[in-house]
């Protein structure tokens, strides 16, 4: 019985701690919109320009993956004070990201959150395990906001 209680506490405490950090007024966190799109150094027809660390990246209009492909999102601290959002994809999301990354090695995949480009890493290897990181120049608050916002979107969709 004690082990069951401990497990339930841990499962419930993580999301509640994230929500509490993001909603000081007690209200729910705002939903976020996440897009994965191919990024290029050069402009092109219908490509949208984004600034990132002093450089301009041009993203294709096609959204390859969005937050609907995420089953779970959580803020994680990396080395030093670097934060990222770890996402676990749905079965369809994992399959799609695997196809995208397998067929597009050495291309850049832009990660846009609420209209802001966070990063545009080069695809070095296929991502087929159903997990991905959203990273960039983000701190703890922003990582928690993104994770809670993705989970808030799922809560609204399941109601």
C-alpha positions as CSV (number, residue, x, y, z in Angstrom):
1,X,0.0,0.0,0.0
2,X,2.8,2.4,0.9
3,X,4.5,1.8,-2.6
4,X,1.2,2.6,-4.4
5,X,0.8,5.8,-2.5
6,X,4.3,6.9,-3.3
7,X,3.8,6.2,-7.0
8,X,0.6,8.2,-7.1
9,X,2.2,11.1,-5.3
10,X,5.1,11.3,-7.7
11,X,2.9,11.0,-10.8
12,X,0.5,13.8,-9.5
13,X,3.2,16.0,-7.9
14,X,5.2,16.6,-11.1
15,X,2.4,18.1,-13.2
16,X,1.0,20.1,-10.2
17,X,4.4,21.6,-9.5
18,X,4.7,22.7,-13.1
19,X,1.3,24.2,-13.1
20,X,1.8,26.0,-9.8
21,X,5.0,27.6,-11.1
22,X,3.2,28.9,-14.2
23,X,-0.1,30.1,-12.7
24,X,0.6,32.2,-9.7
25,X,-2.9,33.5,-9.8
26,X,-4.2,30.0,-9.5
27,X,-5.6,30.0,-13.1
28,X,-4.7,27.4,-15.7
29,X,-1.6,27.8,-17.9
30,X,-2.1,29.3,-21.4
31,X,-2.1,26.8,-24.2
32,X,0.9,27.0,-26.6
33,X,1.3,26.2,-30.3
34,X,4.3,24.3,-31.4
35,X,5.4,23.8,-35.0
36,X,8.3,21.8,-36.6
37,X,9.1,23.2,-40.0
38,X,12.1,22.9,-42.4
39,X,14.5,25.9,-42.0
40,X,16.8,27.4,-44.6
41,X,19.5,30.1,-44.5
42,X,18.2,31.5,-47.8
43,X,14.8,33.0,-48.6
44,X,12.4,31.4,-51.0
45,X,8.9,31.5,-52.2
46,X,6.4,31.5,-49.3
47,X,9.1,31.1,-46.7
48,X,8.7,33.0,-43.5
49,X,11.7,34.8,-42.0
50,X,12.6,34.4,-38.3
51,X,15.4,35.8,-36.2
52,X,17.4,33.5,-34.0
53,X,20.6,34.6,-32.2
54,X,21.3,37.4,-34.7
55,X,20.8,35.2,-37.8
56,X,17.8,35.1,-40.1
57,X,16.2,31.7,-40.9
58,X,13.6,31.1,-43.5
59,X,11.0,28.5,-42.7
60,X,8.9,26.5,-45.2
61,X,5.2,27.2,-44.8
62,X,4.3,23.5,-44.3
63,X,4.0,22.5,-40.7
64,X,5.5,19.0,-40.5
65,X,4.5,18.3,-36.8
66,X,2.7,20.2,-34.1
67,X,1.7,19.8,-30.5
68,X,-1.1,17.4,-31.4
69,X,1.7,14.8,-32.0
70,X,2.8,15.1,-28.3
71,X,1.4,12.7,-25.7
72,X,3.4,14.3,-22.8
73,X,5.6,17.3,-22.3
74,X,7.9,18.1,-19.3
75,X,10.4,20.8,-18.5
76,X,13.9,19.4,-17.9
77,X,17.1,21.0,-16.7
78,X,20.2,20.1,-18.6
79,X,23.8,20.9,-17.8
80,X,24.3,24.2,-16.1
81,X,21.3,26.5,-16.3
82,X,20.2,25.2,-19.7
83,X,16.5,24.1,-19.9
84,X,14.6,22.2,-22.5
85,X,11.2,20.6,-23.0
86,X,11.2,16.8,-23.4
87,X,8.2,15.5,-25.4
88,X,7.0,12.0,-25.7
89,X,5.2,11.6,-28.9
90,X,2.0,9.8,-29.7
91,X,2.3,6.6,-31.8
92,X,1.4,8.6,-34.9
93,X,3.6,11.4,-33.9
94,X,6.6,9.1,-33.4
95,X,6.0,7.4,-36.8
96,X,5.8,10.8,-38.5
97,X,8.9,12.3,-36.8
98,X,10.8,9.1,-37.7
99,X,9.8,9.5,-41.4
100,X,10.6,13.2,-41.4
101,X,14.1,12.7,-39.8
102,X,15.0,9.5,-41.7
103,X,14.3,11.1,-45.1
104,X,15.9,14.5,-44.4
105,X,19.3,14.0,-42.8
106,X,21.5,17.1,-42.8
107,X,18.5,19.4,-43.2
108,X,17.5,21.9,-40.5
109,X,14.3,21.5,-38.6
110,X,13.0,24.7,-37.1
111,X,11.1,24.5,-33.8
112,X,8.7,27.4,-33.4
113,X,6.7,28.0,-30.2
114,X,4.0,30.6,-30.2
115,X,5.4,32.3,-33.3
116,X,9.0,32.4,-32.0
117,X,11.8,30.3,-33.5
118,X,13.6,28.6,-30.6
119,X,16.1,26.6,-32.5
120,X,16.9,25.1,-36.0
121,X,19.1,22.1,-35.4
122,X,20.5,20.0,-38.2
123,X,19.0,16.5,-38.4
124,X,22.0,14.3,-37.8
125,X,20.3,11.0,-37.3
126,X,16.7,9.6,-37.5
127,X,14.6,10.2,-34.4
128,X,12.6,7.0,-34.1
129,X,12.2,6.4,-30.4
130,X,9.2,8.6,-29.9
131,X,11.0,11.3,-27.9
132,X,12.3,14.7,-28.8
133,X,13.7,17.8,-27.1
134,X,12.6,21.3,-27.8
135,X,15.6,23.4,-26.8
136,X,17.1,26.8,-27.5
137,X,17.9,29.8,-25.5
138,X,15.2,29.2,-22.9
139,X,15.3,29.3,-19.1
140,X,13.3,27.4,-16.5
141,X,10.2,29.6,-16.6
142,X,9.9,29.3,-20.4
143,X,10.5,25.6,-20.4
144,X,7.9,25.1,-17.8
145,X,5.5,27.4,-19.6
146,X,5.9,25.5,-22.9
147,X,5.5,22.1,-21.2
148,X,2.4,23.2,-19.2
149,X,0.9,24.9,-22.2
150,X,1.2,21.7,-24.3
151,X,-0.4,19.7,-21.5
152,X,-3.1,22.3,-21.1
153,X,-4.0,22.0,-24.8
154,X,-4.4,18.2,-24.2
155,X,-6.6,18.7,-21.2
156,X,-8.9,21.0,-23.2
157,X,-9.0,18.5,-26.1
158,X,-9.9,15.6,-23.9
159,X,-12.8,17.3,-22.2
